[in-house]
Amino acid sequence: MTDITTACWWLREALAHPEFRGDTAPALDHDIDADVAVIGGGYTGLWTAWQLVTSSPGIRGVVLERDECGFGPSGRNGGFINGFYDHAGELVDLFGRDGALAMLHAGSRTLEELEAWMTDHGVDAWFRKEGYIGVASSPAQAGGWEEPLETAARLGVGDRYRQLSKADLAAYCDSPVFEGGHLVDDGGTVQPARLARGLRRVAMERGVTIHEHTPVYRVQPGDRLEVHTARATVRAGHVVLAINAWAGATRRFGSAIVARASYMAITAPAPERLAEISWTSGVSIYDYRSALRYLRTTPDGRIALGVGGERGTWDGSIGPQFAYDERGTQHAIDAIHRFFPGFRDVPIDGRWGGPIDVAATHQPFAGTLRGGRIHYALGYTGNGVGPAHLMGKVLAAKATGREIPELALPVVDMEPRRFPPQPFRSIGAAIVNAATVRRDEALDRRGRVDPVTDFVARMPRRMGYRLGP
């Protein structure tokens, strides 16, 4: 089995430093009582726990993590903090003008709050706030900037966006395959594992109780909720489910999300090569493909690139292929070399994967199960670094009965759109996903796609799902 702390360069780098490594939190081996039990030690769970202890002093909160905090998607992602500006059109369609603007403003506040939190608590997560760029990485993608620019103008936030010609784009990042794009100034990047492990450290210093290597098997209702682990039970007034893609294997959420794998690769340092292509700022990039590629640099001159939606699962379970897959990671490496031929002889220092919880609306959602004491947030669809902080505020408020403005956001208490029942869900997802990847590759190579592949790839949109081309 792949050791994710070795395969994932982000985790390897962070854990080399004592302030991010820390001692393993002990597994729970005796029954305890808590006011709130948080299941999951990634961004959502840790931000919820942080909000609990800072907003309600004296509260008894406990985090239960099946592995170690930050070893899941929170420590393996691309490290983009993009808020919701790149989804403005979908937000308008889902929630109307006012709802969309509320989400955009919440995303902007999150970026500011994350920056302030890292500064206040001395968490050096390599934060850079220099925006992000959407690019056409082939002639077939040209014009992909038109919809976001038109939506921004319609919403009155066009000052945050800027169209980039091919020449404009070359000043930010000069690639022979980039055809133009658009810049959004409200975005940033972090070293994701440093942020996750730094959050873990600060939360524990503030009094959050964490038990790692403590998988949860079931939550039993009663006068007090009973959270059953392998060796002990937690009795709690409220429970927060912060389990990301693992929710896809549960009866309640199996039809609300689909687990997909995203794969990344990172080069060795080559700052002189980055200077040659003018990519010396901290701006991050994604392309307009349906199964998009996302890329950014590091302070020591590396390129990290990820590819989305590469693999799935038949039953919702998260298997070893989500941590490492030769074909998926090779797609990431091939993209680096296609975008930047000058990096073909630069060694690859890491290649790894991680699960994402894909929602039918492409937007996260939070809510409370029947009975009013089990709360959840899911559906980040690969964009969770910023929204997880926002959802942590929502979940902590729900668990303590506090009223905060974020509870009025349209993604809170939104009933998620359901995917078809099994076995149609898994079979359909596999067929559509494969067609989407074939379509993207055909358009990149030839500028056209056969009608059958195009028809299958577009099926989710025809069925009302906000996924795919």
C-alpha positions as CSV (number, residue, x, y, z in Angstrom):
1,M,0.0,0.0,0.0
2,T,1.2,3.5,-0.9
3,D,2.6,5.6,2.0
4,I,0.8,8.8,1.3
5,T,3.2,10.8,3.5
6,T,6.0,9.7,1.2
7,A,4.2,9.9,-2.1
8,C,2.5,13.2,-1.5
9,W,5.2,15.9,-1.7
10,W,3.1,18.4,0.3
11,L,2.9,16.1,3.3
12,R,6.5,15.0,3.0
13,E,7.7,18.6,3.0
14,A,5.4,19.7,5.9
15,L,6.2,16.7,8.1
16,A,9.9,17.4,7.8
17,H,9.3,20.4,10.2
18,P,8.6,19.9,13.9
19,E,5.9,22.6,14.0
20,F,3.9,20.7,11.4
21,R,4.8,17.2,12.4
22,G,3.9,17.1,16.1
23,D,3.2,13.9,18.0
24,T,0.4,11.6,17.0
25,A,-2.7,12.2,19.0
26,P,-3.6,9.1,20.9
27,A,-6.3,6.7,19.7
28,L,-9.4,6.8,21.8
29,D,-9.4,3.8,24.2
30,H,-12.0,4.7,26.8
31,D,-15.6,6.1,26.8
32,I,-15.9,9.8,27.0
33,D,-18.6,12.5,27.1
34,A,-18.5,15.6,24.9
35,D,-20.8,18.5,23.9
36,V,-19.9,18.1,20.2
37,A,-18.1,15.2,18.5
38,V,-16.5,16.0,15.1
39,I,-15.9,13.1,12.8
40,G,-13.1,13.9,10.5
41,G,-9.8,15.7,11.0
42,G,-9.4,17.5,7.7
43,Y,-10.1,21.2,7.0
44,T,-13.9,21.0,7.7
45,G,-13.5,19.1,10.9
46,L,-10.6,21.1,12.3
47,W,-12.2,24.5,11.3
48,T,-15.4,23.4,13.0
49,A,-13.5,22.4,16.2
50,W,-11.6,25.7,16.1
51,Q,-14.8,27.7,15.8
52,L,-16.3,25.7,18.6
53,V,-13.6,26.5,21.2
54,T,-13.2,30.1,20.1
55,S,-16.9,31.0,20.0
56,S,-18.0,28.9,23.0
57,P,-15.3,28.9,25.7
58,G,-15.5,25.8,27.9
59,I,-17.3,23.7,25.3
60,R,-16.3,20.0,25.3
61,G,-15.4,19.2,21.7
62,V,-13.6,16.2,20.4
63,V,-12.2,15.4,16.9
64,L,-12.1,11.7,15.8
65,E,-9.9,11.0,12.8
66,R,-9.5,7.6,11.1
67,D,-5.9,8.3,10.1
68,E,-4.0,11.4,11.1
69,C,-5.2,15.0,10.7
70,G,-4.5,16.4,7.2
71,F,-3.5,13.1,5.6
72,G,-6.7,13.0,3.5
73,P,-7.7,15.5,0.8
74,S,-6.8,18.5,3.0
75,G,-3.1,17.7,2.8
76,R,-3.0,16.5,-0.8
77,N,-4.9,19.1,-2.9
78,G,-3.5,21.8,-5.1
79,G,-3.7,24.5,-2.4
80,F,-5.9,26.9,-4.3
81,I,-8.1,29.4,-2.3
82,N,-10.5,30.6,-5.0
83,G,-13.7,31.3,-3.2
84,F,-16.6,31.2,-5.6
85,Y,-15.7,33.7,-8.3
86,D,-15.0,31.0,-10.9
87,H,-18.5,29.5,-10.3
88,A,-20.4,32.8,-10.6
89,G,-22.5,31.6,-13.5
90,E,-23.6,28.4,-11.8
91,L,-24.4,30.4,-8.6
92,V,-26.7,32.8,-10.5
93,D,-28.5,29.8,-12.1
94,L,-28.9,28.1,-8.8
95,F,-29.6,31.0,-6.4
96,G,-30.3,34.1,-8.5
97,R,-28.4,37.4,-8.4
98,D,-28.7,38.1,-4.7
99,G,-27.8,34.5,-3.7
100,A,-24.8,34.5,-6.1
101,L,-23.5,37.8,-4.7
102,A,-23.9,36.5,-1.2
103,M,-21.7,33.5,-2.0
104,L,-19.1,35.6,-3.8
105,H,-18.8,38.0,-0.9
106,A,-18.6,35.1,1.6
107,G,-15.8,33.7,-0.5
108,S,-13.9,37.0,-0.4
109,R,-14.2,37.3,3.3
110,T,-12.9,33.7,3.7
111,L,-9.8,34.6,1.8
112,E,-9.2,37.6,4.1
113,E,-9.9,35.6,7.2
114,L,-7.6,32.8,6.3
115,E,-4.8,35.3,5.6
116,A,-5.3,37.0,9.0
117,W,-5.5,33.6,10.8
118,M,-2.2,32.4,9.4
119,T,-0.5,35.7,10.3
120,D,-2.0,35.8,13.8
121,H,-1.0,32.2,14.6
122,G,2.3,32.0,13.0
123,V,1.4,29.3,10.4
124,D,3.7,29.7,7.5
125,A,1.7,27.9,4.8
126,W,3.3,29.8,1.9
127,F,0.3,32.0,1.5
128,R,0.3,34.2,-1.6
129,K,-2.7,36.3,-2.7
130,E,-2.0,37.0,-6.4
131,G,-5.2,35.8,-8.1
132,Y,-5.7,33.0,-10.6
133,I,-6.0,32.7,-14.3
134,G,-8.3,30.5,-16.4
135,V,-6.6,29.6,-19.7
136,A,-7.5,28.1,-23.0
137,S,-4.8,25.4,-23.3
138,S,-5.8,24.4,-26.9
139,P,-7.5,26.2,-29.8
140,A,-10.7,24.3,-29.0
141,Q,-10.9,26.0,-25.6
142,A,-10.6,29.5,-27.0
143,G,-13.4,31.7,-25.9
144,G,-13.7,29.9,-22.5
145,W,-13.3,33.3,-20.9
146,E,-16.5,34.8,-22.4
147,E,-19.0,33.3,-20.0
148,P,-17.2,34.2,-16.7
149,L,-16.6,37.8,-18.0
150,E,-20.2,38.2,-19.1
151,T,-21.5,36.9,-15.8
152,A,-19.2,39.2,-13.8
153,A,-20.4,42.2,-15.8
154,R,-24.0,41.2,-15.2
155,L,-23.4,40.9,-11.4
156,G,-21.5,44.2,-11.2
157,V,-18.2,42.5,-10.1
158,G,-16.4,42.9,-13.5
159,D,-13.7,44.9,-11.8
160,R,-12.4,41.7,-10.2
161,Y,-11.9,40.1,-13.7
162,R,-9.7,40.9,-16.6
163,Q,-9.5,39.3,-20.1
164,L,-6.0,38.3,-21.1
165,S,-4.9,38.1,-24.7
166,K,-2.3,35.6,-25.7
167,A,0.4,38.3,-25.3
168,D,-1.1,39.4,-22.0
169,L,-1.0,35.9,-20.7
170,A,2.6,35.4,-21.7
171,A,3.6,38.1,-19.3
172,Y,2.2,36.0,-16.4
173,C,3.1,32.6,-17.8
174,D,4.5,31.9,-21.2
175,S,3.3,28.6,-22.6
176,P,3.3,27.7,-26.3
177,V,-0.1,26.1,-26.0
178,F,-1.9,28.9,-24.0
179,E,-4.4,30.8,-26.3
180,G,-5.6,33.5,-23.9
181,G,-7.7,33.5,-20.8
182,H,-9.0,35.6,-17.9
183,L,-7.6,36.8,-14.6
184,V,-9.5,36.9,-11.3
185,D,-7.7,39.0,-8.7
186,D,-9.4,37.5,-5.7
187,G,-7.6,34.2,-5.1
188,G,-4.6,32.7,-3.4
189,T,-2.5,29.6,-2.8
190,V,-1.2,27.8,0.2
191,Q,0.9,24.7,0.9
192,P,-2.1,22.6,1.8
193,A,-0.4,20.2,4.2
194,R,1.2,23.0,6.1
195,L,-2.2,24.7,6.5
196,A,-3.8,21.5,7.6
197,R,-1.1,20.5,10.1
198,G,-0.7,24.1,11.3
199,L,-4.4,24.2,12.0
200,R,-4.1,20.9,13.9
201,R,-1.3,22.3,16.0
202,V,-3.1,25.6,16.8
203,A,-6.4,23.9,17.6
204,M,-4.7,21.5,20.0
205,E,-2.9,24.4,21.7
206,R,-6.3,26.1,22.1
207,G,-7.7,23.0,23.9
208,V,-9.3,20.9,21.1
209,T,-9.1,17.2,22.0
210,I,-8.1,15.1,19.0
211,H,-8.0,11.3,18.7
212,E,-6.2,10.0,15.6
213,H,-6.3,6.4,14.3
214,T,-9.8,6.3,15.6
215,P,-12.2,5.3,12.8
216,V,-15.9,5.7,13.6
217,Y,-18.2,2.8,12.7
218,R,-21.7,4.2,13.5
219,V,-23.6,7.0,15.2
220,Q,-26.5,5.7,17.4
221,P,-29.4,8.0,18.3
222,G,-30.6,8.3,21.9
223,D,-30.9,10.8,24.7
224,R,-27.3,11.5,23.8
225,L,-25.8,10.5,20.5
226,E,-23.4,7.6,20.8
227,V,-20.4,7.6,18.4
228,H,-19.0,4.1,18.3
229,T,-15.3,3.6,17.5
230,A,-13.3,0.4,17.6
231,R,-12.4,0.5,21.3
232,A,-14.7,3.2,22.9
233,T,-17.8,5.3,22.6
234,V,-18.2,9.0,22.7
235,R,-21.6,10.3,24.1
236,A,-22.3,13.7,22.7
237,G,-25.1,16.2,22.4
238,H,-24.3,17.0,18.8
239,V,-22.3,15.3,16.0
240,V,-20.6,17.0,13.0
241,L,-19.9,14.8,10.0
242,A,-16.8,16.2,8.2
243,I,-16.0,13.1,6.2
244,N,-15.7,14.4,2.6
245,A,-15.7,11.8,-0.1
246,W,-16.0,8.9,2.4
247,A,-19.7,10.0,2.8
248,G,-20.3,8.4,-0.6
249,A,-20.3,5.0,1.0
250,T,-23.0,5.9,3.5
251,R,-26.7,5.2,3.0
252,R,-27.7,8.8,3.7
253,F,-25.2,10.5,1.3
254,G,-24.5,7.8,-1.3
255,S,-26.8,9.5,-3.8
256,A,-25.8,13.0,-2.9
257,I,-22.1,12.8,-3.9
258,V,-19.9,10.8,-6.2
259,A,-16.3,10.1,-5.2
260,R,-13.8,10.8,-7.9
261,A,-10.0,10.8,-7.8
262,S,-7.7,13.7,-8.6
263,Y,-4.0,13.2,-9.3
264,M,-1.0,15.5,-8.9
265,A,2.6,15.6,-9.8
266,I,5.3,18.1,-8.8
267,T,8.7,18.8,-10.3
268,A,12.1,19.3,-8.7
269,P,13.0,23.0,-8.2
270,A,13.9,24.8,-11.4
271,P,13.5,28.6,-10.6
272,E,15.6,29.6,-13.6
273,R,13.2,27.7,-15.9
274,L,10.3,29.5,-14.3
275,A,12.0,32.8,-14.9
276,E,12.5,31.9,-18.6
277,I,8.7,31.5,-19.0
278,S,7.9,34.6,-16.9
279,W,6.1,32.7,-14.2
280,T,7.7,34.4,-11.2
281,S,4.5,35.6,-9.5
282,G,2.3,33.5,-7.3
283,V,-0.6,33.5,-9.7
284,S,-2.2,30.1,-10.1
285,I,-3.8,28.7,-13.3
286,Y,-6.5,26.3,-14.5
287,D,-7.6,25.5,-18.0
288,Y,-11.1,25.3,-19.5
289,R,-11.2,21.6,-20.0
290,S,-14.2,19.8,-18.5
291,A,-11.8,17.6,-16.6
292,L,-9.7,20.6,-15.8
293,R,-5.9,20.8,-15.1
294,Y,-4.8,23.1,-12.3
295,L,-1.3,24.3,-11.7
296,R,0.8,26.5,-9.5
297,T,4.3,27.1,-8.4
298,T,6.1,26.9,-5.1
299,P,8.5,29.3,-3.4
300,D,11.5,27.2,-4.3
301,G,10.6,27.1,-8.0
302,R,8.6,23.9,-8.6
303,I,5.5,23.4,-10.8
304,A,2.7,21.4,-9.3
305,L,-0.1,20.3,-11.6
306,G,-3.2,18.3,-10.9
307,V,-5.8,16.6,-13.2
308,G,-9.4,16.2,-12.0
309,G,-12.0,13.4,-12.3
310,E,-9.7,10.6,-13.4
311,R,-11.1,7.6,-11.5
312,G,-14.2,6.6,-9.6
313,T,-15.5,3.7,-7.5
314,W,-18.3,1.3,-8.0
315,D,-19.6,1.3,-4.4
316,G,-18.6,4.7,-3.1
317,S,-15.7,3.3,-1.1
318,I,-12.3,5.0,-1.1
319,G,-9.6,2.4,-2.2
320,P,-5.8,2.5,-2.8
321,Q,-6.2,3.9,-6.3
322,F,-7.3,7.2,-4.8
323,A,-3.9,7.6,-3.2
324,Y,-1.8,6.6,-6.2
325,D,-2.4,5.6,-9.8
326,E,0.3,5.3,-12.4
327,R,-2.0,6.3,-15.3
328,G,-3.6,9.2,-13.5
329,T,-0.3,10.7,-12.3
330,Q,1.2,10.2,-15.7
331,H,-1.5,12.4,-17.2
332,A,-0.4,15.1,-14.8
333,I,3.2,14.7,-15.8
334,D,2.3,14.7,-19.5
335,A,0.4,18.0,-19.0
336,I,3.4,19.6,-17.4
337,H,5.6,18.7,-20.3
338,R,3.0,19.7,-22.9
339,F,2.5,23.1,-21.3
340,F,6.2,23.7,-20.6
341,P,8.5,21.8,-22.9
342,G,11.5,23.3,-21.1
343,F,10.6,21.2,-18.1
344,R,10.9,17.9,-19.9
345,D,14.3,17.2,-18.4
346,V,13.4,18.5,-14.9
347,P,12.9,15.5,-12.5
348,I,9.5,14.7,-11.0
349,D,9.8,14.8,-7.2
350,G,6.3,13.5,-6.3
351,R,3.1,12.0,-7.7
352,W,0.0,11.1,-5.7
353,G,-3.8,11.2,-5.6
354,G,-6.7,12.0,-3.4
355,P,-10.5,11.7,-3.4
356,I,-12.9,14.5,-4.1
357,D,-16.6,14.6,-3.2
358,V,-18.4,15.6,-6.4
359,A,-21.9,17.2,-5.9
360,A,-24.5,17.3,-8.6
361,T,-24.7,21.1,-8.4
362,H,-20.9,21.5,-8.3
363,Q,-21.4,23.5,-5.1
364,P,-20.9,22.5,-1.4
365,F,-23.9,22.1,0.8
366,A,-24.4,22.0,4.6
367,G,-27.3,20.8,6.6
368,T,-28.7,19.0,9.6
369,L,-30.2,15.5,9.6
370,R,-33.6,14.7,11.0
371,G,-33.6,15.1,14.8
372,G,-31.6,18.3,14.7
373,R,-28.3,17.0,16.3
374,I,-26.2,15.7,13.4
375,H,-24.8,18.3,11.1
376,Y,-22.8,17.9,7.9
377,A,-21.0,19.7,5.1
378,L,-20.1,18.0,1.8
379,G,-19.8,18.4,-2.0
380,Y,-16.7,20.7,-2.3
381,T,-16.1,19.1,-5.8
382,G,-12.4,19.8,-5.6
383,N,-12.6,23.4,-4.3
384,G,-12.6,23.0,-0.6
385,V,-9.7,24.9,0.9
386,G,-11.6,28.2,1.3
387,P,-15.2,26.9,1.5
388,A,-14.2,24.4,4.2
389,H,-13.3,27.4,6.5
390,L,-16.7,28.9,5.7
391,M,-18.5,25.6,6.4
392,G,-16.6,25.2,9.7
393,K,-18.2,28.4,10.9
394,V,-21.6,27.2,9.8
395,L,-21.3,23.8,11.4
396,A,-20.0,25.2,14.7
397,A,-23.0,27.6,14.8
398,K,-25.4,24.8,14.1
399,A,-24.0,22.6,16.8
400,T,-24.2,25.4,19.4
401,G,-27.4,27.1,18.4
402,R,-25.7,30.4,17.6
403,E,-27.0,32.7,15.0
404,I,-24.4,34.0,12.5
405,P,-24.9,35.7,9.1
406,E,-23.4,32.7,7.2
407,L,-26.4,30.6,8.1
408,A,-28.4,32.6,5.6
409,L,-26.2,31.6,2.7
410,P,-28.2,29.6,0.1
411,V,-25.9,26.5,0.3
412,V,-26.9,26.1,4.0
413,D,-29.9,23.7,4.5
414,M,-30.0,23.2,0.7
415,E,-31.4,19.8,-0.2
416,P,-28.7,18.4,-2.5
417,R,-29.6,17.2,-6.0
418,R,-29.6,13.4,-6.0
419,F,-27.7,11.2,-8.5
420,P,-29.5,8.1,-9.9
421,P,-29.8,5.0,-7.7
422,Q,-27.3,2.1,-7.9
423,P,-26.2,0.4,-10.0
424,F,-27.0,3.2,-12.6
425,R,-25.1,5.8,-10.5
426,S,-21.8,4.0,-10.6
427,I,-22.1,2.6,-14.1
428,G,-23.3,5.9,-15.5
429,A,-20.5,7.9,-13.7
430,A,-17.8,5.6,-15.1
431,I,-19.1,5.8,-18.6
432,V,-19.7,9.5,-18.6
433,N,-16.3,10.2,-16.9
434,A,-14.4,8.1,-19.5
435,A,-16.3,9.9,-22.3
436,T,-15.5,13.3,-20.8
437,V,-11.7,12.5,-20.6
438,R,-11.8,11.2,-24.2
439,R,-13.6,14.3,-25.4
440,D,-11.1,16.6,-23.8
441,E,-8.1,14.7,-25.2
442,A,-9.7,14.6,-28.7
443,L,-10.3,18.3,-28.7
444,D,-6.7,19.0,-27.5
445,R,-5.2,16.8,-30.2
446,R,-7.5,17.3,-33.2
447,G,-9.9,20.2,-32.3
448,R,-12.9,17.9,-32.8
449,V,-14.6,15.0,-31.2
450,D,-16.8,12.2,-32.5
451,P,-20.6,12.6,-32.0
452,V,-21.0,9.6,-29.8
453,T,-18.3,10.6,-27.3
454,D,-19.6,14.2,-27.3
455,F,-23.2,13.0,-26.7
456,V,-22.3,10.8,-23.8
457,A,-20.0,13.4,-22.2
458,R,-22.8,16.0,-22.3
459,M,-25.5,13.7,-20.8
460,P,-25.2,15.0,-17.2
461,R,-26.0,18.6,-18.4
462,R,-29.0,17.3,-20.3
463,M,-30.2,15.6,-17.1
464,G,-29.9,18.8,-15.1
465,Y,-26.6,18.1,-13.4
466,R,-24.0,20.9,-13.4
467,L,-21.1,18.7,-14.4
468,G,-19.2,18.1,-17.6
469,P,-19.2,20.0,-20.8
